[in-house]
Amino acid sequence: MEHPLVVGVDGSNASLDAVDWAADAAARYGIPLRMVYASRWERYEGQLPDWSTERSSERVMEETIVGVAAERASRRVPALDITTFLAPDAPVEALLAEGLRAKAVVVGNRGRGRLTSLLLGSVGLGVAARAHCPVIVVRGRTGNIRGGGCKVVLGVGERAVGTAAVTFALEEAALRGCAVEAVHAWRCAGTEVPEQCGAHGEYHAEHERRAQELLDETLNKPVAAYPQVAVERRAVEGAPGTVLVAASHAADLVVVGAHRRRGHIGLQLGLVSHTVLHHAQCPVAVVPES
């Protein structure tokens, strides 16, 4: 059975942005779109008697939210196969469960809670940290969300292991007909002589050489399977999170990998992933690596 693209909805403007992004993505992938609204309200406020035919106000609200979202996606992509699901669970747990049978999970930057800011909400962060499939957080400027930059940025970390994030970025670029900018950021260690870390210093040259080797080691094999995608390899001096946020200003999507911690449940979302998820100017995909 074909895995759908799952999108979390809650009626907020951010979730409607996620619906638009997910509808376009499902059309590119050629797969169904599944909309999920999750709430535990019945556990705390009680359920109607089994013999009652009256729908509660909460259930009416839930059905209205998913109905509006489904209609919006259908208008955007008329031929799209759309299903909806009202999950009797907390949003993070519901979306994690859906992610076990999904190509990816899409969430908005923030929900309908009282606190509003540019930072990522708890649902998006919780799903991105623990999902078994890629998670796309739809955030950033309107032009970037709509895909005006024609570029996918791939963050390449220190460990050249796992190709899931690379493959995800290449597939996205191929479907969009755009290029991939693979970025690895490095910094001189505090113990190194400052004079040798300048643009023409010995340590600078060595770090740059190692960065290019890491990029080649990470990219060469998966890139060969996507000859139609142009790939720029860029080694940059600076803090990785800051470098990727800067690159996001001209991107349609930033892709980062997340590695599992030994002996722990969930993914290791380090400082770089947190920085990008909270501050990128375009949607961010967090891809689990084995």
ZATI-759457 format. One record per residue (C-alpha): x, y, z; residue number from 1. Coordinates in steps of 0.02 Angstrom, whole numbers, plus 32768, in hexadecimal, padded with zeros to 4 digits. Example, Ala and Ser with C-alpha at 12.3 -4.5 7.8 and 13.67 -1.06 7.14 Angstrom:
BEGIN
     X     Y     Z  num
  8267  7F1F  8186    1
  82AC  7FCB  8165    2
This chain:
BEGIN
     X     Y     Z  num
  8000  8000  8000    1
  803F  80AC  7FD2    2
  8074  8114  8067    3
  801F  81BE  806D    4
  8065  8268  8099    5
  801F  8295  8144    6
  7FFB  8348  8179    7
  7FC8  8381  8227    8
  7F39  83FF  822B    9
  7EF1  8465  82BA   10
  7E9B  84F9  8266   11
  7F2A  8574  8280   12
  7F74  85DC  81F4   13
  8017  857D  8207   14
  7FBF  84D7  81EB   15
  7F68  851B  8151   16
  8013  8549  810C   17
  8046  8496  8130   18
  7FAB  8456  80D4   19
  7FD7  84BC  803A   20
  808B  847F  803D   21
  8056  83CB  8059   22
  7FD5  83CF  7FCD   23
  8059  840A  7F51   24
  80D6  8389  7F92   25
  805A  82F9  7F88   26
  8035  832A  7ED5   27
  80F0  832A  7EAD   28
  8105  827F  7EFE   29
  8067  823A  7EAF   30
  8027  81F7  7F55   31
  7F8B  8213  7FC2   32
  7F81  829D  8044   33
  7F44  826E  80F3   34
  7F0A  82F7  8169   35
  7F11  82D7  8224   36
  7EC1  833A  82AF   37
  7EED  82FC  835E   38
  7E9C  8326  8404   39
  7E84  82D4  84AD   40
  7DF0  8340  84E0   41
  7D7A  82AC  84F8   42
  7DEE  8261  857B   43
  7DDB  82F9  85EB   44
  7D2D  8339  85C6   45
  7CD2  8293  85B8   46
  7C79  8242  8527   47
  7BC3  8248  84F5   48
  7B5C  81AE  8523   49
  7B64  8121  84A4   50
  7AAB  8136  847C   51
  7ABA  81EF  8454   52
  7AB5  8226  839D   53
  7AEC  82D6  83C7   54
  7B9B  8309  8395   55
  7BFD  836B  8417   56
  7C36  841B  83F2   57
  7CEA  83DE  83F9   58
  7CC9  8359  8376   59
  7C71  83D7  8307   60
  7D08  844A  8316   61
  7D80  83BD  82E9   62
  7D1B  8389  8251   63
  7D0F  843D  8218   64
  7DCC  8456  8226   65
  7DF9  83BC  81C1   66
  7D6B  83DE  8147   67
  7DA9  848E  8123   68
  7E5B  844F  8110   69
  7E26  83C4  809A   70
  7DC0  843C  8030   71
  7E53  84B4  8028   72
  7EC9  842B  7FED   73
  7E48  83EB  7F6F   74
  7E36  8498  7F23   75
  7EF1  84AA  7F1A   76
  7F0E  83FF  7ECA   77
  7E66  83C4  7E84   78
  7E9A  8311  7E59   79
  7EEE  82EF  7F01   80
  7EB9  8255  7F64   81
  7E91  829A  8012   82
  7E5F  8240  80B1   83
  7E41  8286  8160   84
  7E53  823C  820E   85
  7E1E  827A  82B9   86
  7E9B  822E  8333   87
  7E68  821C  83EB   88
  7F17  823D  8428   89
  7F94  82C7  844B   90
  7FD3  8318  83AA   91
  8088  82DE  83B9   92
  805A  8229  83DE   93
  7FD6  8226  8355   94
  804C  8269  82D0   95
  80D7  81F4  8307   96
  8061  8160  82F3   97
  802B  819E  8248   98
  80E0  81B3  8218   99
  80FD  80F8  8227  100
  8095  80E4  8188  101
  80C0  8186  812E  102
  813C  81C2  80AE  103
  8151  825E  811A  104
  80F6  82C8  819A  105
  80D7  8382  817C  106
  80B4  83FB  820A  107
  80A1  84B6  821A  108
  8117  8527  8277  109
  809F  854A  8306  110
  7FF4  8514  833D  111
  7F61  856E  838D  112
  7FAC  8580  843B  113
  7FB5  8621  849D  114
  806F  863A  8480  115
  80A0  867A  83D5  116
  814D  869E  8394  117
  81C3  8675  8306  118
  8200  85DD  8366  119
  81C6  852D  8340  120
  8135  84ED  83A9  121
  813D  8454  841A  122
  80DB  83E4  83A2  123
  814F  8404  830F  124
  81E9  83EC  837A  125
  81A7  834F  83CD  126
  8179  82FD  8328  127
  821C  8330  82D3  128
  8281  82E8  8362  129
  822C  823E  836A  130
  81DE  8210  82C3  131
  8215  8177  8261  132
  81F7  81D1  81BB  133
  822D  827B  8178  134
  81D6  830F  81CA  135
  81BE  83B3  816E  136
  819F  844F  81D6  137
  814F  84D3  8168  138
  8195  8579  81A1  139
  81EA  8614  815D  140
  81BD  869E  80E5  141
  8129  868C  8070  142
  8194  8690  7FD2  143
  8204  8606  8014  144
  8170  859A  8047  145
  8126  85AC  7F9A  146
  81CA  8575  7F4D  147
  820F  860C  7EF2  148
  82C9  85E9  7F0F  149
  82D8  854A  7EA8  150
  835C  8504  7F1D  151
  8363  847D  7FA3  152
  83E8  8495  8029  153
  8433  83F8  8076  154
  8492  8404  811A  155
  8525  838B  811F  156
  8561  836A  81D0  157
  8604  8329  8217  158
  85D5  8272  8203  159
  85D4  8232  8151  160
  855E  81A3  817B  161
  84AE  8185  813D  162
  8469  81BF  8098  163
  83B0  81D6  80C3  164
  83BA  8294  80CE  165
  8423  829F  8030  166
  83A9  8232  7FD0  167
  8315  8294  8012  168
  8362  8339  7FD9  169
  838D  82F3  7F2E  170
  82DE  82AD  7F16  171
  8290  8353  7F47  172
  8301  83B0  7ECF  173
  82DC  8336  7E42  174
  8220  8347  7E59  175
  822C  8404  7E64  176
  82A4  8413  7DD2  177
  8322  8474  7E39  178
  83D4  8466  7E7D  179
  841B  842A  7F22  180
  8496  8493  7F85  181
  84F4  841E  7FFB  182
  8541  8481  808A  183
  85C1  844B  810B  184
  85F5  84CD  818B  185
  8698  84C2  81ED  186
  86F3  8529  826F  187
  87A6  8532  82AB  188
  87C0  84E4  8356  189
  87E6  8556  83E9  190
  8890  8503  83FD  191
  88CA  8531  834F  192
  8937  85C8  832D  193
  88C4  8658  82F9  194
  893F  8697  8277  195
  8937  85EF  821E  196
  8879  85EF  8217  197
  886D  8686  81A6  198
  8837  867A  80F1  199
  88E8  8649  80BC  200
  8920  85EE  8159  201
  895A  853A  8165  202
  88CD  8502  81D8  203
  884C  8559  816A  204
  8888  84F9  80D2  205
  8889  8455  8130  206
  87D8  846D  8172  207
  879B  849B  80C5  208
  87EE  8401  8079  209
  879E  838E  80FB  210
  86F5  83E0  80DF  211
  86FE  83C1  8024  212
  8731  830C  8043  213
  869C  82F6  80B8  214
  8626  8341  8037  215
  8669  82CB  7FB1  216
  865F  8234  8023  217
  85AB  825E  8052  218
  856B  828E  7FA6  219
  85C4  822E  7F1D  220
  8562  818B  7F23  221
  84B0  81CE  7F3B  222
  84CB  825D  7EBF  223
  84F5  81DF  7E36  224
  8440  81A1  7E3D  225
  83FE  8250  7E16  226
  8460  828C  7D7E  227
  83D7  830A  7D55  228
  83F6  836B  7DF7  229
  847E  83EF  7DFD  230
  84DB  83E7  7EA3  231
  8547  8474  7EE8  232
  85C0  8440  7F73  233
  85E9  84CD  7FE9  234
  8661  84CA  807D  235
  8645  8562  80EB  236
  86A1  85A2  8184  237
  8626  85C8  820E  238
  85A9  8581  828A  239
  8543  84FC  822E  240
  8499  8536  826C  241
  84BD  85EB  823E  242
  84FF  85B9  8193  243
  8464  8550  816C  244
  83EC  85D7  81A7  245
  8446  8653  8135  246
  8438  85D9  80A3  247
  837E  85C2  80C6  248
  835A  8675  8091  249
  836C  8642  7FDA  250
  832A  8590  7FE8  251
  8285  8533  7FD5  252
  82B6  84AE  8052  253
  8343  8487  80CD  254
  8365  83CE  80ED  255
  83C2  838F  8186  256
  83E1  82DF  81C3  257
  83BF  82A0  8273  258
  841A  820C  82C0  259
  83D5  8192  833F  260
  8426  818E  83EA  261
  8460  80E3  8424  262
  83F5  80A3  84B2  263
  8378  8131  84A4  264
  82CE  8145  8452  265
  82C0  81C8  83CB  266
  833B  822F  8368  267
  83CC  829A  839D  268
  839F  834B  836D  269
  843B  83AF  8391  270
  845A  8469  8397  271
  8463  8478  82D9  272
  83B9  8427  82BC  273
  836A  848F  8347  274
  83B1  8530  82FF  275
  8372  850B  8251  276
  82C6  84D2  828D  277
  82B0  8571  82F2  278
  82F9  85F2  827C  279
  82FD  85B8  81C6  280
  82A8  8627  8146  281
  8263  8593  80E5  282
  8215  84E8  810B  283
  8289  846C  8162  284
  828F  83AF  814A  285
  82D7  8345  81D6  286
  8303  8299  8190  287
  832A  8205  8203  288
  83CE  81AC  81DE  289
  83E4  80F5  820A  290
